[in-house]
Amino acid sequence: MTETRPLPLLYSFRRCPYAMRARMGLFASGVVVELREIVLRNKPAHMLEVSPKGTVPVLVKPDGTVLEESLDIMLWALSQNDPHGWLVPEQGTLEEALALIAELDGSFKHHLDRYKYSSRYENADEVVHRSMAMVALASLEARLELSEQLFGKRISIADIALFPFVRQFANTDRDWFDSNAPVSLRKWLVCHETSQLFTHIFRRWPVWQEGDPVTRFPEQAD
């Protein structure tokens, strides 16, 4: 028998860039979920039951359907309500925005991981991977030389989906990034990491434990 819930359930981890994506999509859409903040070293049994891969975010819809990918959660939420037009880029198309996300999720994320977590990868040279990550960011730089955001003056899903990872790259060595990254890329990053949206979704929540009262997210929708 399928378990039904009054609200969608989101397992999240505050600092995970993928979970940031999901929370920003939900916050912008106003779709309210039950938020369960976890610690990665002690994952809840229910989360592992519905999503054995054990990574966040995980969203369980009221009918029991599970979404395990951050971008799928964003698209699901925004398909219900997209007040800021993130799915309708000012320039280009949604398909082009999703293609750019996929491109960076591949090449850039590969080098980001080996730069930030070089000790986890055999023979990974963090300086080499930092350089290659900057090469992968050239497609963003080219767009940002022409407009404030990746697909025009207005924010699109591509900006929101990609900036948490650029932020992670920059914060690995912020002095180096601020001295070496193109001005347009730095300006774009600061725009997003100082936004009210990011402030709202990056607040601290207590780690969820069985029996805790429901934490509704976004809170403003209560």
Backbone torsions as a table, in degrees:
resi	resn	phi	psi	omega
1	MET	NA	130.8	-177.6
2	THR	-73.8	129.4	178.0
3	GLU	-76.7	133.3	177.4
4	THR	-110.2	147.1	-178.7
5	ARG	-128.3	150.0	177.9
6	PRO	-69.7	-28.0	179.3
7	LEU	-129.7	151.0	167.7
8	PRO	-59.0	151.1	-176.7
9	LEU	-114.3	126.3	-179.7
10	LEU	-117.4	119.0	168.7
11	TYR	-89.2	129.5	-172.4
12	SER	-144.1	161.7	173.4
13	PHE	-135.9	122.1	-168.4
14	ARG	-48.8	-45.6	-170.8
15	ARG	-89.0	-7.1	-178.6
16	CYS	-72.5	123.5	-179.8
17	PRO	-60.0	-34.2	177.9
18	TYR	-66.2	-42.1	178.3
19	ALA	-67.1	-33.1	174.5
20	MET	-59.3	-44.4	177.2
21	ARG	-52.8	-51.4	-176.8
22	ALA	-61.6	-45.2	-178.2
23	ARG	-65.5	-36.7	179.0
24	MET	-68.1	-39.4	176.5
25	GLY	-63.5	-42.4	179.3
26	LEU	-67.7	-42.2	-179.1
27	PHE	-63.0	-45.9	-178.5
28	ALA	-64.5	-36.5	-177.3
29	SER	-78.2	-25.1	-175.1
30	GLY	80.3	6.1	176.8
31	VAL	-71.6	120.6	-174.5
32	VAL	-87.7	135.6	177.4
33	VAL	-129.3	163.9	167.6
34	GLU	-86.5	115.8	-176.8
35	LEU	-92.3	129.2	173.7
36	ARG	-122.0	105.5	177.2
37	GLU	-78.6	130.8	-177.2
38	ILE	-121.0	170.4	166.1
39	VAL	-113.7	137.3	-170.7
40	LEU	-67.4	-24.0	-179.3
41	ARG	-82.3	-6.1	-178.8
42	ASN	-143.2	71.4	-173.6
43	LYS	-77.0	136.3	-179.2
44	PRO	-61.2	145.1	-179.0
45	ALA	-60.5	-39.5	-178.6
46	HIS	-64.9	-39.1	177.6
47	MET	-60.5	-44.8	-179.8
48	LEU	-69.4	-28.0	177.9
49	GLU	-67.8	-43.6	-177.1
50	VAL	-85.0	-21.8	-178.9
51	SER	-144.4	84.7	-174.2
52	PRO	-60.2	-18.9	-179.6
53	LYS	-66.5	-20.8	169.5
54	GLY	74.0	24.5	176.8
55	THR	-116.1	157.0	177.0
56	VAL	-105.5	156.4	2.3
57	PRO	-83.9	158.5	171.2
58	VAL	-131.5	127.0	177.6
59	LEU	-118.1	128.1	177.0
60	VAL	-108.8	114.3	-179.7
61	LYS	-73.3	161.4	-177.9
62	PRO	-55.4	-27.5	179.4
63	ASP	-86.8	3.9	179.0
64	GLY	95.5	-8.5	177.0
65	THR	-63.7	137.5	-176.2
66	VAL	-111.5	130.8	172.0
67	LEU	-110.6	123.4	-173.7
68	GLU	-110.4	-3.5	-177.6
69	GLU	-114.0	136.0	-176.3
70	SER	-58.5	-42.2	-178.3
71	LEU	-67.5	-35.5	176.8
72	ASP	-63.7	-37.6	178.7
73	ILE	-67.2	-43.1	177.2
74	MET	-58.7	-48.7	-176.7
75	LEU	-66.1	-37.3	178.3
76	TRP	-63.2	-46.4	-179.0
77	ALA	-66.3	-46.1	-176.3
78	LEU	-72.0	-23.4	176.1
79	SER	-68.4	-21.8	177.5
80	GLN	-87.1	-34.1	-179.9
81	ASN	-161.2	120.5	-176.6
82	ASP	-130.5	68.3	-172.3
83	PRO	-64.7	-22.9	-178.0
84	HIS	-99.9	1.2	177.2
85	GLY	69.1	32.6	179.4
86	TRP	-63.2	-28.1	-179.1
87	LEU	-88.0	1.1	-179.9
88	VAL	-127.3	81.3	-176.5
89	PRO	-57.8	145.9	177.7
90	GLU	-62.6	-38.0	175.8
91	GLN	-123.8	143.8	180.0
92	GLY	76.4	-164.2	-173.8
93	THR	-125.8	166.6	174.6
94	LEU	-60.4	-39.9	-180.0
95	GLU	-60.5	-39.1	178.6
96	GLU	-69.2	-37.1	177.4
97	ALA	-64.5	-43.7	179.4
98	LEU	-66.8	-34.0	177.9
99	ALA	-66.2	-38.4	178.1
100	LEU	-66.3	-41.1	176.6
101	ILE	-60.1	-45.8	-179.3
102	ALA	-62.6	-39.8	179.3
103	GLU	-60.8	-47.7	-178.6
104	LEU	-73.1	-33.5	176.5
105	ASP	-62.5	-23.3	178.6
106	GLY	-89.1	-76.2	-172.3
107	SER	-67.0	-49.4	-177.0
108	PHE	-66.3	-46.0	-178.8
109	LYS	-61.6	-37.0	177.9
110	HIS	-56.8	-49.6	-177.6
111	HIS	-76.2	-33.3	176.9
112	LEU	-58.1	-47.2	-179.1
113	ASP	-59.7	-41.4	-176.0
114	ARG	-80.0	-15.9	171.8
115	TYR	-83.7	-52.8	-176.1
116	LYS	-71.3	-37.8	-175.1
117	TYR	-119.3	47.8	-172.7
118	SER	-58.7	-31.5	-178.0
119	SER	-67.8	-17.9	-179.7
120	ARG	-83.1	-12.2	-174.6
121	TYR	-119.1	128.0	-178.7
122	GLU	-63.4	130.7	176.5
123	ASN	61.8	22.0	178.1
124	ALA	-79.3	124.8	177.5
125	ASP	-97.9	109.0	-172.6
126	GLU	-63.3	-32.8	179.4
127	VAL	-68.0	-41.3	177.9
128	VAL	-62.9	-45.8	-178.0
129	HIS	-69.7	-31.6	174.1
130	ARG	-62.5	-43.5	178.8
131	SER	-64.4	-41.8	-179.6
132	MET	-69.0	-33.3	176.0
133	ALA	-64.2	-39.0	177.3
134	MET	-65.2	-36.3	175.5
135	VAL	-61.9	-42.8	-179.8
136	ALA	-64.7	-26.8	179.7
137	LEU	-80.4	-2.8	-178.1
138	ALA	-60.3	-32.7	-179.6
139	SER	-67.1	-31.1	175.1
140	LEU	-73.5	-44.0	-179.8
141	GLU	-57.3	-42.7	-178.5
142	ALA	-61.1	-39.3	179.2
143	ARG	-71.5	-39.9	-175.3
144	LEU	-75.7	-15.3	171.7
145	GLU	-70.5	-20.5	-175.4
146	LEU	-104.3	-23.2	-177.1
147	SER	-153.1	163.8	-176.3
148	GLU	-68.1	-33.7	179.5
149	GLN	-120.7	176.7	-171.4
150	LEU	-69.9	-26.9	-179.4
151	PHE	-128.8	46.0	178.5
152	GLY	118.0	-164.1	179.6
153	LYS	-75.8	-24.7	-175.2
154	ARG	-94.9	144.1	179.8
155	ILE	-66.2	140.5	175.8
156	SER	-125.4	176.5	179.3
157	ILE	-59.9	-28.9	-179.5
158	ALA	-65.6	-42.9	178.5
159	ASP	-60.0	-47.0	-175.9
160	ILE	-68.5	-39.1	-177.6
161	ALA	-72.1	-29.4	-172.9
162	LEU	-96.9	-28.9	-172.6
163	PHE	-64.4	-31.5	177.8
164	PRO	-60.1	-30.8	-179.4
165	PHE	-80.0	-36.1	174.1
166	VAL	-65.1	-39.0	176.1
167	ARG	-60.5	-44.1	178.8
168	GLN	-61.9	-41.9	177.6
169	PHE	-62.4	-49.2	-177.6
170	ALA	-61.0	-42.6	-174.6
171	ASN	-76.7	-9.0	173.5
172	THR	-62.1	-38.0	172.4
173	ASP	-152.4	85.8	-172.2
174	ARG	-64.8	-35.8	178.6
175	ASP	-61.1	-44.8	179.4
176	TRP	-63.3	-45.2	-178.4
177	PHE	-61.4	-46.9	-177.6
178	ASP	-65.9	-22.8	179.3
179	SER	-90.5	-21.2	-171.0
180	ASN	-120.5	-23.9	-178.8
181	ALA	-74.5	149.5	178.5
182	PRO	-59.3	147.9	-178.4
183	VAL	-57.7	-41.6	-177.5
184	SER	-62.4	-37.8	-180.0
185	LEU	-71.3	-40.4	179.0
186	ARG	-65.5	-42.3	180.0
187	LYS	-63.0	-42.4	178.5
188	TRP	-62.9	-43.6	-179.4
189	LEU	-63.2	-46.9	-179.3
190	VAL	-62.3	-38.1	177.2
191	CYS	-54.9	-42.7	-175.7
192	HIS	-83.2	-38.6	-176.6
193	GLU	-77.1	-11.4	175.5
194	THR	-106.3	8.1	-177.4
195	SER	-75.3	157.7	175.1
196	GLN	-63.0	-35.7	178.1
197	LEU	-56.9	-50.9	-177.1
198	PHE	-66.8	-38.3	177.1
199	THR	-58.0	-42.2	-179.0
200	HIS	-67.4	-41.8	-173.4
201	ILE	-87.3	-6.5	-177.0
202	PHE	-108.4	12.7	175.8
203	ARG	-67.4	166.8	-179.2
204	ARG	-92.8	135.0	173.4
205	TRP	-117.8	148.3	174.4
206	PRO	-66.0	147.2	177.7
207	VAL	-64.7	131.6	-177.2
208	TRP	-70.9	139.7	172.7
209	GLN	-132.2	150.9	178.7
210	GLU	-53.2	131.1	179.4
211	GLY	95.6	-9.3	178.2
212	ASP	-66.2	152.3	173.8
213	PRO	-65.8	157.8	-177.8
214	VAL	-68.8	132.0	171.4
215	THR	-100.7	114.4	179.3
216	ARG	-86.9	136.6	178.0
217	PHE	-137.2	133.7	-4.9
218	PRO	-72.5	148.1	-175.7
219	GLU	-64.1	-33.4	-175.4
220	GLN	-65.5	-14.5	-178.9
221	ALA	-87.9	-0.1	179.5
222	ASP	-62.6	NA	NA
